[in-house]
Amino acid sequence: MSTAEGPFPMETTYSWADAPGGGTTMTLRNRGEPSGFSRVGAPMMATAMRRANRKDLERLKAILEAPRA
């Protein structure tokens, strides 16, 4: 998935693979090059994106592994 709009065009790649024991491993990669004034805040933006991704993935994992009613 990608976006070319805004000050921070970015591409996100999701990869899924079978894991030992019948599980699934997901790899997430974000790539982008800030332009203009966005370059100044790029390090802080990268940290915020990693934190948000980690939180989202922890929530997704909890949902997927929750016992079914």
Secondary structure, 3 states (H helix, E strand, C coil): CEECCCCCCEEEEEEEEECHHHCEEEEEEEEECCCCCHHHHHHHHHHHHHHHHHHHHHHHHHHHHCCCC
